[in-house]
Amino acid sequence: MPTNAASGSWCTISAITPSTTTGTSGTANQTDATKTACQEYKHETSTDPTTGAIQEIVTIESQNACPFEISLNVKPTTCSSIHSDRLIAEDYVFDFYLDGVSIASGQQPKSQPYLPWNISYINQSDYSTIRTLQFAKVNLVDPDEDGDQICNDEKVIKSLGTIQINVTKAQLVCLPRKPVAPINQADLAQTSNQMKFSERSKKACLATTAGLAQPTANLQPPPTMKWYVQTKDPQPFLQFIFKYKPRAILESEGTIEPTIVHEEVESSDHVSDKENQPKREKTKNENNKRIKIEDDDEPTKKNGQKKDKKPKIVDLTLSDDDD
């Protein structure tokens, strides 16, 4: 997992495999899902030249279409650990981006960090529905036929294959939750799994996108109290960035060893026997195909030889060949 060495804060992504069992009535019942941490490669730490944020960057192998979960552990003293020796607990805001699309933000008060965060879905602002995080097959189309429906947002196109979490210092206050107008379906954020991309784009090699599933009913009651942002720094101080790529690309880049398929090699004697077998069968078939029948009752010539006679030919293979 990408870990910030100075503070020990970390983040990881896991693919979720839903598990079901069949009840006595024959219906499927949802049970605990299986979570598998995505294999990580090429972890590096850098600094954003524009914002000065510390970036923990890692490459992961993209998954087939499936839900996924982000686990985030950012200690309240993370910012001070990075920039000084004096540990100071602070409030933070987390901003989540899937393929360049902002999907949600979360508030972590210094007094109630609830570590680690496990995010597999987001709540809509009115808390009526939830949307799960999911990898989905990229939707590639011919620009000559569906040009008017293709995504032309350069930020999204440039960010395809990227999951990013920004951590920013803030001051939070806990207040009674403010009422929010109901969310219309048309107002839902559109993520890359609902977009179409040109098959001629250099990003066409990506097999999947990272986005949000369609909304489902939220069965949990909304909270009565909520943390609100009073002030927030203009730039994040820490970023976790995941670059997901198909296995074929990781192999071609040399990030992972290519998969070698071992094939059974037959011995030379066995191959020789197989090569000669058709010849023997052909000779046998030809001998069985046509049989010459001669009349043994024909009188012999004076020199002891049988009298010359054109042989009869009988086809035993029921072939349609004419002689």
Contacts in CASP RR format, 6 or more apart in sequence:
PFRMAT RR
TARGET T0000
AUTHOR 0000-0000-0000
METHOD contacts of the structure
MODEL  1
MPTNAASGSWCTISAITPSTTTGTSGTANQTDATKTACQEYKHETSTDPT
TGAIQEIVTIESQNACPFEISLNVKPTTCSSIHSDRLIAEDYVFDFYLDG
VSIASGQQPKSQPYLPWNISYINQSDYSTIRTLQFAKVNLVDPDEDGDQI
CNDEKVIKSLGTIQINVTKAQLVCLPRKPVAPINQADLAQTSNQMKFSER
SKKACLATTAGLAQPTANLQPPPTMKWYVQTKDPQPFLQFIFKYKPRAIL
ESEGTIEPTIVHEEVESSDHVSDKENQPKREKTKNENNKRIKIEDDDEPT
KKNGQKKDKKPKIVDLTLSDDDD
1 10 0 8 1.000
1 11 0 8 1.000
1 12 0 8 1.000
1 37 0 8 1.000
1 40 0 8 1.000
1 58 0 8 1.000
2 10 0 8 1.000
2 11 0 8 1.000
2 12 0 8 1.000
2 40 0 8 1.000
2 43 0 8 1.000
2 56 0 8 1.000
2 57 0 8 1.000
2 58 0 8 1.000
2 240 0 8 1.000
2 241 0 8 1.000
2 242 0 8 1.000
3 9 0 8 1.000
3 10 0 8 1.000
3 56 0 8 1.000
4 10 0 8 1.000
4 45 0 8 1.000
4 54 0 8 1.000
4 56 0 8 1.000
4 78 0 8 1.000
4 82 0 8 1.000
4 238 0 8 1.000
5 45 0 8 1.000
6 54 0 8 1.000
6 81 0 8 1.000
6 82 0 8 1.000
7 74 0 8 1.000
7 75 0 8 1.000
7 77 0 8 1.000
7 78 0 8 1.000
7 81 0 8 1.000
7 82 0 8 1.000
8 75 0 8 1.000
8 78 0 8 1.000
8 81 0 8 1.000
9 73 0 8 1.000
9 74 0 8 1.000
9 75 0 8 1.000
9 78 0 8 1.000
9 167 0 8 1.000
9 238 0 8 1.000
10 73 0 8 1.000
11 56 0 8 1.000
11 70 0 8 1.000
11 71 0 8 1.000
11 72 0 8 1.000
11 73 0 8 1.000
11 165 0 8 1.000
11 240 0 8 1.000
12 37 0 8 1.000
12 38 0 8 1.000
12 40 0 8 1.000
12 70 0 8 1.000
12 71 0 8 1.000
13 37 0 8 1.000
13 38 0 8 1.000
13 60 0 8 1.000
13 68 0 8 1.000
13 69 0 8 1.000
13 70 0 8 1.000
13 71 0 8 1.000
13 163 0 8 1.000
13 242 0 8 1.000
14 35 0 8 1.000
14 36 0 8 1.000
14 37 0 8 1.000
14 38 0 8 1.000
14 68 0 8 1.000
14 69 0 8 1.000
14 71 0 8 1.000
15 35 0 8 1.000
15 36 0 8 1.000
15 38 0 8 1.000
15 63 0 8 1.000
15 66 0 8 1.000
15 67 0 8 1.000
15 68 0 8 1.000
15 135 0 8 1.000
16 33 0 8 1.000
16 34 0 8 1.000
16 35 0 8 1.000
16 66 0 8 1.000
16 67 0 8 1.000
16 68 0 8 1.000
16 69 0 8 1.000
16 120 0 8 1.000
17 33 0 8 1.000
17 34 0 8 1.000
17 35 0 8 1.000
17 36 0 8 1.000
17 66 0 8 1.000
18 30 0 8 1.000
18 33 0 8 1.000
18 67 0 8 1.000
19 30 0 8 1.000
19 31 0 8 1.000
19 32 0 8 1.000
19 33 0 8 1.000
19 34 0 8 1.000
20 28 0 8 1.000
20 29 0 8 1.000
20 30 0 8 1.000
20 31 0 8 1.000
21 28 0 8 1.000
21 29 0 8 1.000
21 31 0 8 1.000
22 28 0 8 1.000
22 29 0 8 1.000
23 29 0 8 1.000
33 67 0 8 1.000
35 69 0 8 1.000
38 60 0 8 1.000
38 61 0 8 1.000
38 63 0 8 1.000
38 68 0 8 1.000
38 242 0 8 1.000
38 244 0 8 1.000
39 60 0 8 1.000
39 61 0 8 1.000
40 58 0 8 1.000
40 59 0 8 1.000
40 60 0 8 1.000
41 58 0 8 1.000
41 59 0 8 1.000
41 60 0 8 1.000
41 61 0 8 1.000
41 250 0 8 1.000
41 255 0 8 1.000
41 256 0 8 1.000
42 57 0 8 1.000
42 58 0 8 1.000
42 59 0 8 1.000
42 255 0 8 1.000
43 56 0 8 1.000
43 57 0 8 1.000
43 58 0 8 1.000
44 57 0 8 1.000
44 58 0 8 1.000
45 54 0 8 1.000
45 55 0 8 1.000
45 56 0 8 1.000
45 57 0 8 1.000
46 54 0 8 1.000
46 55 0 8 1.000
46 57 0 8 1.000
47 53 0 8 1.000
47 54 0 8 1.000
47 55 0 8 1.000
48 55 0 8 1.000
48 239 0 8 1.000
51 235 0 8 1.000
51 236 0 8 1.000
52 235 0 8 1.000
52 237 0 8 1.000
53 166 0 8 1.000
53 235 0 8 1.000
53 236 0 8 1.000
53 237 0 8 1.000
53 238 0 8 1.000
53 239 0 8 1.000
54 82 0 8 1.000
54 237 0 8 1.000
54 238 0 8 1.000
54 239 0 8 1.000
55 239 0 8 1.000
55 241 0 8 1.000
56 238 0 8 1.000
56 239 0 8 1.000
56 240 0 8 1.000
56 241 0 8 1.000
57 241 0 8 1.000
57 243 0 8 1.000
58 241 0 8 1.000
58 242 0 8 1.000
58 243 0 8 1.000
59 242 0 8 1.000
59 243 0 8 1.000
59 244 0 8 1.000
59 245 0 8 1.000
59 250 0 8 1.000
59 255 0 8 1.000
60 242 0 8 1.000
60 243 0 8 1.000
60 244 0 8 1.000
60 245 0 8 1.000
61 244 0 8 1.000
61 245 0 8 1.000
61 246 0 8 1.000
61 247 0 8 1.000
61 250 0 8 1.000
61 256 0 8 1.000
62 135 0 8 1.000
62 161 0 8 1.000
62 206 0 8 1.000
62 207 0 8 1.000
62 208 0 8 1.000
62 244 0 8 1.000
62 245 0 8 1.000
62 246 0 8 1.000
62 247 0 8 1.000
63 135 0 8 1.000
63 208 0 8 1.000
63 244 0 8 1.000
64 135 0 8 1.000
64 208 0 8 1.000
65 134 0 8 1.000
65 135 0 8 1.000
65 136 0 8 1.000
65 137 0 8 1.000
65 208 0 8 1.000
66 134 0 8 1.000
66 135 0 8 1.000
67 120 0 8 1.000
67 132 0 8 1.000
67 133 0 8 1.000
67 134 0 8 1.000
67 135 0 8 1.000
67 213 0 8 1.000
68 120 0 8 1.000
68 133 0 8 1.000
68 134 0 8 1.000
68 135 0 8 1.000
68 210 0 8 1.000
69 118 0 8 1.000
69 119 0 8 1.000
69 120 0 8 1.000
69 133 0 8 1.000
70 96 0 8 1.000
70 117 0 8 1.000
70 118 0 8 1.000
70 119 0 8 1.000
70 120 0 8 1.000
70 133 0 8 1.000
70 163 0 8 1.000
70 165 0 8 1.000
71 116 0 8 1.000
71 117 0 8 1.000
71 118 0 8 1.000
71 119 0 8 1.000
72 94 0 8 1.000
72 116 0 8 1.000
72 117 0 8 1.000
72 119 0 8 1.000
72 165 0 8 1.000
72 240 0 8 1.000
73 115 0 8 1.000
73 116 0 8 1.000
73 117 0 8 1.000
74 92 0 8 1.000
74 94 0 8 1.000
74 108 0 8 1.000
74 113 0 8 1.000
74 115 0 8 1.000
74 167 0 8 1.000
74 238 0 8 1.000
75 81 0 8 1.000
75 113 0 8 1.000
75 115 0 8 1.000
76 89 0 8 1.000
76 90 0 8 1.000
76 91 0 8 1.000
76 92 0 8 1.000
76 108 0 8 1.000
76 110 0 8 1.000
76 113 0 8 1.000
77 87 0 8 1.000
77 88 0 8 1.000
77 89 0 8 1.000
77 90 0 8 1.000
78 92 0 8 1.000
78 167 0 8 1.000
78 238 0 8 1.000
79 88 0 8 1.000
79 90 0 8 1.000
79 92 0 8 1.000
79 169 0 8 1.000
79 237 0 8 1.000
79 238 0 8 1.000
80 86 0 8 1.000
80 87 0 8 1.000
80 88 0 8 1.000
80 90 0 8 1.000
81 87 0 8 1.000
82 237 0 8 1.000
82 238 0 8 1.000
83 237 0 8 1.000
89 110 0 8 1.000
90 110 0 8 1.000
90 169 0 8 1.000
91 107 0 8 1.000
91 108 0 8 1.000
91 109 0 8 1.000
91 110 0 8 1.000
91 169 0 8 1.000
91 170 0 8 1.000
91 171 0 8 1.000
91 172 0 8 1.000
92 107 0 8 1.000
92 108 0 8 1.000
92 110 0 8 1.000
92 167 0 8 1.000
92 168 0 8 1.000
92 169 0 8 1.000
92 170 0 8 1.000
93 105 0 8 1.000
93 106 0 8 1.000
93 107 0 8 1.000
93 108 0 8 1.000
93 167 0 8 1.000
93 168 0 8 1.000
93 170 0 8 1.000
93 172 0 8 1.000
93 229 0 8 1.000
93 232 0 8 1.000
94 105 0 8 1.000
94 106 0 8 1.000
94 107 0 8 1.000
94 108 0 8 1.000
94 117 0 8 1.000
94 165 0 8 1.000
94 166 0 8 1.000
94 167 0 8 1.000
95 102 0 8 1.000
95 104 0 8 1.000
95 105 0 8 1.000
95 106 0 8 1.000
95 165 0 8 1.000
95 166 0 8 1.000
95 168 0 8 1.000
95 236 0 8 1.000
96 102 0 8 1.000
96 103 0 8 1.000
96 104 0 8 1.000
96 105 0 8 1.000
96 106 0 8 1.000
96 119 0 8 1.000
96 122 0 8 1.000
96 164 0 8 1.000
96 165 0 8 1.000
97 103 0 8 1.000
97 159 0 8 1.000
97 162 0 8 1.000
97 163 0 8 1.000
97 164 0 8 1.000
97 165 0 8 1.000
97 166 0 8 1.000
98 133 0 8 1.000
98 163 0 8 1.000
98 191 0 8 1.000
98 192 0 8 1.000
98 210 0 8 1.000
98 211 0 8 1.000
98 212 0 8 1.000
99 156 0 8 1.000
99 159 0 8 1.000
99 160 0 8 1.000
99 161 0 8 1.000
99 162 0 8 1.000
99 163 0 8 1.000
99 191 0 8 1.000
99 192 0 8 1.000
99 209 0 8 1.000
99 210 0 8 1.000
99 211 0 8 1.000
100 155 0 8 1.000
100 156 0 8 1.000
100 159 0 8 1.000
100 162 0 8 1.000
100 164 0 8 1.000
100 192 0 8 1.000
101 156 0 8 1.000
101 159 0 8 1.000
101 189 0 8 1.000
101 190 0 8 1.000
101 191 0 8 1.000
101 192 0 8 1.000
101 211 0 8 1.000
102 189 0 8 1.000
103 122 0 8 1.000
103 189 0 8 1.000
103 191 0 8 1.000
103 211 0 8 1.000
103 212 0 8 1.000
104 122 0 8 1.000
107 170 0 8 1.000
107 172 0 8 1.000
107 227 0 8 1.000
107 228 0 8 1.000
107 229 0 8 1.000
108 114 0 8 1.000
108 117 0 8 1.000
109 172 0 8 1.000
109 174 0 8 1.000
109 227 0 8 1.000
119 133 0 8 1.000
120 132 0 8 1.000
120 133 0 8 1.000
121 130 0 8 1.000
121 131 0 8 1.000
121 132 0 8 1.000
121 133 0 8 1.000
122 130 0 8 1.000
122 131 0 8 1.000
122 133 0 8 1.000
122 212 0 8 1.000
123 129 0 8 1.000
123 130 0 8 1.000
123 218 0 8 1.000
124 130 0 8 1.000
124 131 0 8 1.000
124 183 0 8 1.000
124 188 0 8 1.000
124 215 0 8 1.000
124 218 0 8 1.000
125 180 0 8 1.000
125 183 0 8 1.000
126 180 0 8 1.000
126 181 0 8 1.000
126 182 0 8 1.000
126 183 0 8 1.000
126 222 0 8 1.000
127 180 0 8 1.000
127 218 0 8 1.000
127 220 0 8 1.000
127 221 0 8 1.000
127 222 0 8 1.000
127 223 0 8 1.000
128 182 0 8 1.000
128 183 0 8 1.000
128 217 0 8 1.000
128 218 0 8 1.000
129 183 0 8 1.000
129 215 0 8 1.000
129 216 0 8 1.000
129 217 0 8 1.000
129 218 0 8 1.000
130 215 0 8 1.000
130 216 0 8 1.000
130 217 0 8 1.000
130 218 0 8 1.000
131 188 0 8 1.000
131 212 0 8 1.000
131 213 0 8 1.000
131 214 0 8 1.000
131 215 0 8 1.000
131 216 0 8 1.000
132 212 0 8 1.000
132 213 0 8 1.000
132 216 0 8 1.000
133 210 0 8 1.000
133 211 0 8 1.000
133 212 0 8 1.000
133 213 0 8 1.000
134 193 0 8 1.000
134 210 0 8 1.000
134 211 0 8 1.000
134 212 0 8 1.000
134 213 0 8 1.000
135 208 0 8 1.000
135 209 0 8 1.000
135 210 0 8 1.000
135 211 0 8 1.000
135 244 0 8 1.000
136 193 0 8 1.000
136 208 0 8 1.000
136 209 0 8 1.000
136 211 0 8 1.000
137 207 0 8 1.000
137 208 0 8 1.000
137 209 0 8 1.000
138 160 0 8 1.000
138 192 0 8 1.000
138 197 0 8 1.000
138 204 0 8 1.000
138 206 0 8 1.000
138 207 0 8 1.000
138 208 0 8 1.000
138 209 0 8 1.000
139 193 0 8 1.000
139 195 0 8 1.000
139 196 0 8 1.000
139 197 0 8 1.000
139 209 0 8 1.000
140 196 0 8 1.000
140 197 0 8 1.000
140 198 0 8 1.000
140 199 0 8 1.000
140 204 0 8 1.000
141 147 0 8 1.000
141 149 0 8 1.000
141 150 0 8 1.000
141 196 0 8 1.000
141 197 0 8 1.000
141 198 0 8 1.000
141 199 0 8 1.000
142 199 0 8 1.000
143 150 0 8 1.000
143 198 0 8 1.000
143 199 0 8 1.000
143 200 0 8 1.000
146 196 0 8 1.000
147 198 0 8 1.000
149 196 0 8 1.000
150 196 0 8 1.000
150 197 0 8 1.000
150 198 0 8 1.000
151 157 0 8 1.000
151 192 0 8 1.000
151 195 0 8 1.000
151 196 0 8 1.000
151 197 0 8 1.000
156 192 0 8 1.000
156 195 0 8 1.000
157 197 0 8 1.000
157 201 0 8 1.000
157 203 0 8 1.000
160 192 0 8 1.000
160 197 0 8 1.000
160 203 0 8 1.000
160 206 0 8 1.000
160 209 0 8 1.000
161 203 0 8 1.000
161 206 0 8 1.000
161 209 0 8 1.000
161 210 0 8 1.000
161 243 0 8 1.000
161 244 0 8 1.000
161 245 0 8 1.000
162 241 0 8 1.000
162 242 0 8 1.000
162 243 0 8 1.000
162 244 0 8 1.000
163 210 0 8 1.000
163 241 0 8 1.000
163 242 0 8 1.000
163 244 0 8 1.000
164 239 0 8 1.000
164 240 0 8 1.000
164 241 0 8 1.000
164 242 0 8 1.000
165 239 0 8 1.000
165 240 0 8 1.000
166 236 0 8 1.000
166 238 0 8 1.000
166 239 0 8 1.000
167 236 0 8 1.000
167 237 0 8 1.000
167 238 0 8 1.000
167 239 0 8 1.000
167 240 0 8 1.000
168 232 0 8 1.000
168 233 0 8 1.000
168 235 0 8 1.000
168 236 0 8 1.000
168 237 0 8 1.000
169 232 0 8 1.000
169 233 0 8 1.000
169 237 0 8 1.000
170 229 0 8 1.000
170 230 0 8 1.000
170 231 0 8 1.000
170 232 0 8 1.000
170 233 0 8 1.000
171 229 0 8 1.000
171 230 0 8 1.000
171 231 0 8 1.000
171 232 0 8 1.000
172 227 0 8 1.000
172 228 0 8 1.000
172 229 0 8 1.000
172 230 0 8 1.000
173 227 0 8 1.000
173 228 0 8 1.000
173 230 0 8 1.000
174 225 0 8 1.000
174 226 0 8 1.000
174 227 0 8 1.000
174 228 0 8 1.000
175 225 0 8 1.000
175 226 0 8 1.000
175 228 0 8 1.000
176 224 0 8 1.000
176 225 0 8 1.000
176 226 0 8 1.000
177 222 0 8 1.000
177 223 0 8 1.000
177 224 0 8 1.000
177 225 0 8 1.000
177 226 0 8 1.000
178 226 0 8 1.000
185 215 0 8 1.000
188 215 0 8 1.000
189 212 0 8 1.000
191 209 0 8 1.000
191 210 0 8 1.000
191 211 0 8 1.000
191 212 0 8 1.000
192 209 0 8 1.000
192 210 0 8 1.000
192 211 0 8 1.000
193 209 0 8 1.000
193 210 0 8 1.000
193 211 0 8 1.000
193 212 0 8 1.000
195 209 0 8 1.000
197 203 0 8 1.000
197 204 0 8 1.000
198 204 0 8 1.000
205 246 0 8 1.000
205 249 0 8 1.000
206 245 0 8 1.000
206 246 0 8 1.000
207 246 0 8 1.000
208 244 0 8 1.000
208 246 0 8 1.000
210 244 0 8 1.000
245 253 0 8 1.000
245 255 0 8 1.000
247 256 0 8 1.000
247 259 0 8 1.000
250 256 0 8 1.000
251 257 0 8 1.000
251 258 0 8 1.000
251 259 0 8 1.000
266 274 0 8 1.000
285 317 0 8 1.000
288 316 0 8 1.000
288 317 0 8 1.000
289 315 0 8 1.000
289 316 0 8 1.000
289 317 0 8 1.000
289 319 0 8 1.000
290 313 0 8 1.000
290 314 0 8 1.000
290 315 0 8 1.000
290 316 0 8 1.000
291 313 0 8 1.000
291 314 0 8 1.000
291 316 0 8 1.000
292 311 0 8 1.000
292 312 0 8 1.000
292 313 0 8 1.000
293 311 0 8 1.000
293 312 0 8 1.000
293 314 0 8 1.000
294 306 0 8 1.000
294 309 0 8 1.000
294 311 0 8 1.000
295 309 0 8 1.000
298 306 0 8 1.000
298 307 0 8 1.000
298 309 0 8 1.000
299 307 0 8 1.000
300 306 0 8 1.000
300 307 0 8 1.000
301 307 0 8 1.000
313 323 0 8 1.000
315 321 0 8 1.000
315 323 0 8 1.000
END
